[in-house]
Amino acid sequence: MKRQAYEPILITDAPRSQNDQLNSRQRRYLAMMSIRAACLVVGAVLVSVQAPLLWLWLPLCGVGMVLIPWLAVLIANDRPPKEEHRMFRRAPRREAPPPRSLAATEDRPHRVIDAEL
């Protein structure tokens, strides 16, 4: 079976570039903010034509206008998690060595010898 010319051959498991990640997050943000604008327009149209069940549709549009910007910012700032084997690993901290025990001659208090006796 021949491989078609337009199919790239995957030679690595490298993650997407940061520019690609940023572009996809920007597109998602733009799409969500467009939905928010649509909620505003639909809410205004429903009020102007006095649509039936206005008590139901207007709060739904209001919730969309309030929650969508918050979710859009969270999603736009979210990056994919780093893979465990790619994370920077620090060397474990070495604890201070335990205090050395005193030598046999140092564990007794020093005597003061009075030279005037």
Buried (B, 14 or more C-beta within 10 A) or exposed (E): EEEEEEEEEEEEEEEEEEEEBEEEBEEBBEEBBEEBEBBEEBBEEBEEEEEEEEEEBBEEBEEBBEEBBEEBEEEBEEEEEEEEEEEEEEEEEEEEEEEEEEEEEEEEEEEEEEEEE
